[in-house]
């Protein structure tokens, strides 16, 4: 008698296309690929008409504190996602007690159900056996700075840099995949290239990756952000002992801009000797904290109660109104039409539930106040817990996105935010949308390309061990995909509808999704960096 699982009658994807093959799984690993005769006691899964693909890796996720939430894991598994990478944009729970990340990113990550301290090791341990999916973690540079510098907005001293670098080194020792920054958020907006490079030195020494929400809002400001990345890589490489040139692997988060800008700036990094990958999701609009593009950084950096007090103060409202309007109008992504470009996704104030799904312009008209006042009042009422979907000045057609996704350094990332009554559909639809639109409909990718972008390259880039392939010895994170039916169902009007066409998923050889429903098994792990 055996305890194997045999997936029969499906096809695996090779460089030349899908090839009929059975897949045998035992003790969490793939043990055979090809013709497999079931043995007595084997569990046999019929995969006729389906592709057997390596589980997808969402390299930019905000499910940090939601990995034990069955609604969230079901949404991810229905897209074929078996691993997420958390700790994004420079803000999350570890290191520290989690209070800063829980407060500032309340509308992005939310609170963690169990983490109250213990660093990266404790965060990763909180995933082990508690989720249907895996999670890796990036040391968040903003949280690191808060632990050392508090809410100071000035340059860090040499001693403070050393203390921050020590926290990063400890996180890397604990199994972190790299370091993340969010340079349009606080306190990242206060961190200069030299400070970030000092934090990246232990990342380079450990063979990790520097992941950045770069400075300047992307779009037309991309070149400045890319130049800073090249400078950080150069300085960090020198500091880590890698020599005078870049010795730091770089990954650019949610790289949104016109295709010519994206491709040209990737070429610029390559010419500078920087080894860079990036993620970009298959939607035009973004989603972030409502306060991020509006509030001056000195207000955003205040403790929640103080920020609310400042925004609510009638004596300060006129000046704040003027400052916030100027920031929105000067934004690379928004501009003068910003009230029509911001749609409320989450406002943690029951009296404003009616505003979910409305633009600021529409909600303000209904309330009978100017859009900037409605935005500021919503921040007060929700105690800063608001997020919003953001349109961009120059909407791009799918063919424009296809040019970006065709780049071999592209990886799949949703930037999915699961908090909100009317969230961005990318959380529920990104990976199925890649397959529907860019494999089946546009032909941008072959199925082999899809495996490269969504599984193989992410596994290599982030040091996730033997994942990302259907081969003997690989970890059996596997998804069964109906190539003719897989599709996203989430829209801006109905943003939480789950994807279709992926009904059976395995994590470490354990079936976590069957017939499109959760099995209740929790084989997920906190993934420690593997070099």
C-alpha positions in Angstrom: 0.0 0.0 0.0 1.2 3.5 -0.8 0.2 7.1 0.0 0.9 8.5 -3.4 -1.3 10.8 -5.4 -1.3 10.3 -9.1 -2.6 13.0 -11.4 -3.6 11.2 -14.6 -4.6 12.2 -18.1 -3.4 15.8 -18.0 -0.6 17.6 -19.8 2.6 19.3 -18.5 4.1 22.2 -20.2 7.5 22.0 -21.9 9.4 24.6 -24.0 7.7 23.2 -27.1 4.2 23.2 -25.6 1.9 21.0 -23.6 2.8 17.3 -23.5 0.6 14.5 -22.2 1.9 13.2 -18.9 0.9 11.8 -15.6 2.4 13.2 -12.4 3.0 11.2 -9.2 3.4 12.9 -5.8 4.7 11.4 -2.6 5.8 13.0 0.7 5.3 16.5 -0.7 7.4 16.1 -3.8 7.0 15.1 -7.4 8.4 11.6 -7.9 7.4 10.8 -11.5 6.4 12.7 -14.6 5.4 10.7 -17.7 3.3 7.5 -17.9 2.5 6.5 -14.3 0.6 3.3 -13.5 -1.3 3.7 -10.2 -0.5 1.4 -7.4 -2.9 0.0 -4.9 -3.7 2.7 -2.4 -2.9 5.5 -4.7 -5.2 8.5 -4.8 -5.9 9.1 -8.5 -7.0 12.5 -9.7 -8.4 12.8 -13.2 -6.8 15.7 -15.1 -8.2 15.0 -18.5 -8.4 18.2 -20.6 -6.3 20.1 -18.0 -2.8 21.4 -17.7 -0.7 20.5 -14.7 1.3 23.6 -13.9 3.6 24.6 -11.1 1.8 26.7 -8.5 1.8 30.4 -9.2 3.8 32.8 -7.0 2.3 36.2 -6.3 5.5 38.3 -5.8 3.6 41.3 -4.5 0.8 40.6 -2.1 -0.8 42.4 0.8 -2.3 39.2 2.3 0.3 39.5 5.1 -2.2 39.2 8.0 -4.9 37.3 6.2 -3.3 34.0 5.3 -5.5 32.1 7.7 -8.7 33.7 6.4 -10.5 31.1 4.2 -12.2 33.7 2.0 -8.8 35.1 1.1 -7.1 31.8 0.5 -10.0 30.6 -1.6 -9.7 33.7 -3.7 -6.0 33.1 -4.2 -6.3 29.3 -4.9 -9.0 29.8 -7.4 -6.4 31.8 -9.4 -3.8 29.1 -8.9 -1.7 31.1 -6.4 0.1 28.8 -4.0 2.7 31.2 -2.6 2.6 34.9 -1.8 5.4 37.2 -0.9 4.5 39.6 1.9 6.3 42.5 3.7 5.9 44.8 0.7 6.2 48.5 0.2 8.5 48.9 3.2 5.7 48.4 5.8 4.6 45.3 7.7 4.5 43.7 11.1 8.1 42.5 11.7 10.5 43.5 13.1 9.0 45.0 16.2 5.7 44.3 17.9 3.6 44.9 14.8 1.9 48.0 16.1 3.3 50.5 13.5 2.5 48.4 10.5 -0.9 47.5 11.8 -1.8 51.2 12.3 -0.3 52.8 9.2 -1.2 50.0 6.8 -4.6 49.3 8.5 -6.4 49.7 5.2 -3.8 47.7 3.2 -2.6 44.7 5.4 -4.9 45.0 8.4 -3.9 43.7 11.8 -2.2 40.3 12.2 -4.3 37.7 14.2 -1.3 36.3 16.1 1.9 38.2 15.6 2.8 40.5 18.4 6.6 40.4 18.1 9.5 38.1 17.6 10.7 39.4 14.2 10.8 37.7 10.9 11.3 34.2 12.4 8.0 34.7 14.4 6.1 35.9 11.3 7.2 33.0 9.2 6.4 30.6 12.0 2.9 32.1 12.2 2.3 30.8 8.7 3.5 27.2 9.3 0.5 24.9 9.4 -2.0 27.8 9.7 -2.7 28.5 6.0 -3.6 26.6 2.8 -0.9 28.6 1.0 2.8 29.5 1.5 4.3 32.9 2.2 7.7 34.4 2.0 8.6 37.7 3.7 10.6 40.7 2.9 12.2 42.8 5.7 10.2 46.1 5.4 12.7 49.0 5.4 10.1 51.5 6.7 9.3 49.4 9.7 13.0 48.9 10.4 13.5 52.7 10.3 10.5 53.2 12.7 12.0 50.8 15.1 15.3 52.8 15.2 14.4 56.4 14.3 10.7 56.5 15.4 8.8 59.2 13.5 11.8 61.4 12.8 11.8 62.9 9.3 15.5 63.8 9.0 18.5 61.7 7.8 19.5 58.8 9.9 22.8 59.1 11.7 25.7 56.6 11.1 24.9 54.9 14.4 21.2 54.6 13.4 22.1 53.2 10.0 24.2 50.6 11.7 21.4 49.6 14.0 19.0 49.4 11.1 21.4 47.3 9.1 21.7 44.9 12.1 17.9 44.5 12.1 18.0 43.7 8.4 20.8 41.2 8.8 18.9 39.5 11.6 15.8 39.3 9.4 17.9 37.8 6.6 19.3 35.3 9.0 15.8 34.4 10.0 14.9 33.5 6.4 13.7 36.7 4.8 13.9 36.8 1.0 15.2 40.4 0.9 14.4 44.0 1.8 11.4 46.1 0.6 11.0 49.8 0.4 8.0 52.1 -0.2 9.5 55.4 -1.1 6.2 57.2 -1.6 5.0 56.1 1.8 6.3 57.2 5.2 8.9 56.8 6.6 10.4 55.6 3.3 9.9 59.0 1.7 12.5 60.3 4.3 15.1 57.6 3.4 17.8 58.7 0.9 19.8 56.4 -1.4 22.7 56.2 1.1 20.5 55.0 3.9 18.8 52.5 1.8 22.1 51.2 0.4 23.3 50.7 4.0 20.3 48.5 4.7 20.8 46.6 1.4 24.4 45.6 2.1 23.4 42.7 4.4 20.8 41.7 1.8 23.5 41.5 -0.9 25.8 39.5 1.4 23.0 37.0 2.0 22.1 36.6 -1.6 18.7 38.3 -1.2 16.8 40.8 -3.4 16.1 44.5 -3.0 12.4 45.0 -3.8 11.2 48.6 -4.3 8.2 50.7 -4.7 10.4 53.4 -6.1 10.2 57.1 -5.5 8.2 59.5 -7.5 4.9 57.9 -8.3 6.2 56.0 -11.4 4.6 57.0 -14.8 6.3 60.1 -16.2 8.6 60.3 -13.1 10.0 56.8 -13.7 13.5 57.8 -14.9 14.3 59.5 -11.5 13.2 56.4 -9.6 15.3 54.1 -11.8 18.4 56.3 -11.5 18.0 56.1 -7.7 17.7 52.3 -7.9 21.0 52.1 -9.9 22.7 54.3 -7.3 21.5 52.2 -4.4 22.7 49.0 -6.2 26.1 50.6 -6.8 26.5 51.7 -3.2 25.2 48.5 -1.7 27.4 46.4 -3.9 30.4 48.3 -2.7 29.3 48.2 0.9 28.7 44.4 0.8 32.2 43.7 -0.6 30.9 42.7 -4.0 33.2 45.2 -5.7 32.8 48.6 -7.3 29.8 47.7 -9.5 26.3 46.5 -8.6 26.3 43.4 -6.5 22.6 43.6 -5.5 19.7 41.9 -7.2 16.8 44.3 -7.7 13.1 43.8 -8.2 10.8 46.7 -9.1 7.3 46.5 -7.6 4.1 47.2 -9.7 6.0 48.8 -12.6 3.3 50.9 -14.1 4.0 53.4 -16.9 3.8 53.5 -20.7 5.5 50.5 -22.3 8.2 52.7 -23.9 9.0 54.1 -20.5 9.1 50.7 -18.8 11.2 49.0 -21.5 13.5 51.9 -21.9 14.2 52.2 -18.2 14.8 48.5 -17.9 17.4 48.8 -20.6 19.0 51.7 -18.7 19.3 49.5 -15.6 20.8 46.7 -17.7 23.4 49.1 -19.2 24.2 50.2 -15.6 25.0 46.6 -14.8 22.0 46.1 -12.5 20.3 42.7 -12.5 16.6 43.7 -12.3 13.3 41.9 -12.5 9.9 43.5 -12.0 6.2 42.8 -11.5 3.2 44.4 -13.2 -0.4 43.5 -12.9 -2.9 43.3 -15.8 -5.0 46.4 -14.9 -4.5 50.1 -15.5 -5.8 51.5 -12.2 -3.9 51.2 -8.9 -5.0 51.1 -5.3 -3.4 52.5 -2.2 -4.1 54.5 1.0 -6.4 57.4 0.4 -4.1 59.6 2.4 -0.9 58.7 0.4 -1.4 60.9 -2.6 -3.1 63.7 -0.7 -1.6 64.3 2.7 1.7 66.0 3.3 4.3 63.4 4.6 4.6 65.3 7.9 0.9 64.6 8.6 1.0 61.0 7.4 3.9 60.3 9.7 2.0 61.4 12.8 0.5 58.8 15.2 -3.0 58.1 14.1 -4.7 60.2 16.8 -2.5 63.2 16.1 -3.0 63.0 12.4 -6.8 62.8 12.9 -6.6 65.8 15.2 -4.7 67.8 12.6 -7.0 67.0 9.8 -10.1 67.7 11.9 -8.8 71.0 13.2 -10.9 73.8 11.6 -8.0 76.3 12.1 -5.8 74.1 9.9 -8.3 73.0 7.3 -7.7 75.8 4.8 -4.0 75.3 4.6 -4.4 71.5 4.6 -7.0 71.7 1.8 -4.6 73.8 -0.3 -1.6 71.5 0.3 -3.5 68.3 -0.4 -5.1 69.7 -3.6 -1.6 70.7 -4.8 -0.2 67.3 -4.1 -3.0 65.6 -6.1 -2.8 67.9 -9.0 1.0 67.6 -9.2 0.9 63.8 -8.9 2.4 61.9 -11.8 -0.5 59.5 -11.8 -3.5 61.8 -11.0 -3.4 65.4 -12.0 -6.1 68.1 -12.1 -9.0 65.6 -12.6 -8.1 63.7 -9.4 -11.6 63.8 -7.8 -12.9 61.8 -10.7 -9.9 59.4 -10.7 -10.1 58.3 -7.0 -12.8 55.7 -6.2 -13.4 54.8 -2.5 -12.7 51.2 -1.8 -12.6 51.0 2.0 -13.7 53.6 4.5 -13.8 52.3 8.1 -16.7 54.4 9.2 -20.1 52.8 9.1 -21.8 56.1 8.5 -20.0 56.3 5.1 -20.7 52.8 3.9 -22.8 54.4 1.1 -19.7 55.9 -0.4 -18.0 52.6 -1.3 -17.6 52.3 -5.0 -18.1 56.0 -5.7 -15.5 58.5 -6.9 -14.6 61.3 -4.6 -16.4 63.7 -7.0 -19.6 61.7 -6.9 -19.5 61.1 -3.1 -18.7 64.8 -2.4 -21.6 65.8 -4.6 -24.0 63.6 -2.7 -22.7 64.9 0.6 -22.8 68.5 -0.6 -19.2 69.4 0.0 -16.0 69.9 -2.1 -14.1 66.7 -3.0 -11.1 67.6 -0.9 -13.2 68.2 2.1 -15.0 64.9 1.7 -11.7 63.1 1.4 -10.4 64.8 4.6 -13.6 64.2 6.5 -13.5 60.5 5.5 -10.0 60.2 6.8 -11.2 61.7 10.1 -14.3 59.5 10.4 -12.4 56.3 9.6 -9.4 57.3 11.8 -7.2 57.2 8.7 -8.3 53.7 7.7 -9.2 54.4 4.0 -8.0 52.9 0.7 -9.0 53.9 -2.8 -8.7 52.7 -6.4 -6.7 55.2 -8.4 -7.1 55.8 -12.1 -4.1 57.1 -14.2 -3.8 60.0 -16.6 -3.1 57.9 -19.6 -5.1 54.7 -19.7 -3.3 51.9 -21.6 -4.9 49.2 -23.8 -4.2 45.6 -23.3 -1.8 45.6 -26.2 0.3 48.1 -24.4 0.4 46.0 -21.3 1.3 43.0 -23.5 4.5 44.7 -24.5 5.5 45.0 -20.9 4.5 41.5 -19.9 6.5 40.1 -22.8 9.7 41.3 -21.2 11.6 38.2 -19.9 12.2 39.9 -16.5 8.5 40.3 -15.8 7.0 38.3 -13.0 3.4 38.0 -11.8 2.3 40.2 -9.0 -1.2 41.3 -8.0 -0.5 44.0 -5.4 -3.7 42.5 -4.1 -5.4 44.3 -1.2 -8.2 42.3 0.4 -9.5 44.9 2.8 -12.5 46.9 1.7 -16.2 46.7 0.7 -15.3 47.6 -2.9 -11.7 46.6 -3.4 -9.6 46.7 -6.6 -10.4 43.5 -8.7 -6.7 42.7 -9.0 -6.8 40.8 -5.7 -9.4 38.3 -7.1 -8.5 38.3 -10.7 -4.9 39.0 -11.6 -3.5 35.5 -12.3 -6.6 34.2 -14.1 -6.6 37.4 -16.1 -3.0 36.8 -17.2 -4.0 33.4 -18.5 -7.3 34.5 -20.2 -6.1 37.6 -21.8 -2.4 37.2 -22.4 -2.2 33.5 -23.2 -5.6 32.5 -24.7 -6.9 35.7 -26.3 -3.9 37.9 -27.3 -1.2 35.1 -27.5 1.4 37.3 -25.8 2.5 34.3 -23.9 2.7 30.6 -24.7 1.8 28.3 -21.8 5.6 27.8 -21.4 5.9 31.6 -21.1 3.2 31.7 -18.5 5.1 29.2 -16.4 8.2 31.3 -16.7 6.5 34.5 -15.6 4.2 33.2 -13.0 6.2 30.3 -11.4 9.7 29.6 -12.6 11.3 33.1 -12.6 9.7 34.1 -9.3 10.9 30.9 -7.6 14.5 31.6 -8.8 14.5 35.3 -8.1 13.2 35.0 -4.6 15.1 31.9 -3.5 12.1 29.6 -3.0 13.9 26.4 -3.5 12.6 23.6 -5.8 9.4 25.3 -6.8 8.3 26.7 -10.1 8.6 23.5 -12.2 6.9 20.2 -12.8 9.8 17.8 -12.5 11.0 15.0 -10.4 12.3 16.3 -7.0 10.3 19.6 -7.1 8.0 20.6 -4.3 4.5 19.5 -5.4 2.8 22.9 -5.4 0.6 22.2 -8.4 -2.5 23.7 -10.1 -4.8 22.0 -12.6 -5.8 24.5 -15.2 -8.6 24.2 -17.8 -6.9 26.2 -20.7 -10.2 26.8 -22.4 -12.2 28.0 -19.4 -9.7 29.8 -17.0 -10.8 33.4 -16.6 -11.1 36.2 -14.2 -14.6 37.2 -13.1 -13.8 40.2 -10.9 -14.5 43.6 -12.4 -14.4 47.2 -11.1 -18.2 46.9 -10.6 -18.1 43.4 -9.0 -14.5 43.3 -7.6 -14.7 40.2 -5.4 -16.0 37.7 -7.9 -13.7 34.6 -7.9 -11.9 33.2 -10.9 -13.1 30.1 -12.8 -11.2 27.3 -14.6 -8.9 26.3 -11.7 -10.7 23.8 -9.4 -7.9 21.6 -8.0 -4.8 22.8 -6.3 -2.0 21.0 -4.3 0.4 22.6 -1.9 3.3 20.5 -0.8 1.5 17.5 -2.3 -1.6 18.1 -0.2 -4.9 18.8 -1.9 -6.1 22.2 -0.7 -8.7 22.9 -3.4 -11.0 20.3 -4.9 -13.9 21.0 -7.2 -13.3 24.7 -6.6 -13.8 24.4 -2.8 -11.4 24.4 0.1 -10.6 21.0 1.5 -9.7 22.5 5.0 -6.1 21.2 4.8 -3.4 23.7 6.0 -0.1 22.6 4.6 1.2 26.1 3.9 4.6 27.2 5.3 6.5 30.3 5.9 9.2 30.0 3.2 12.7 30.7 4.3 15.2 31.8 1.7 17.0 29.0 -0.1 20.2 29.8 -1.9 
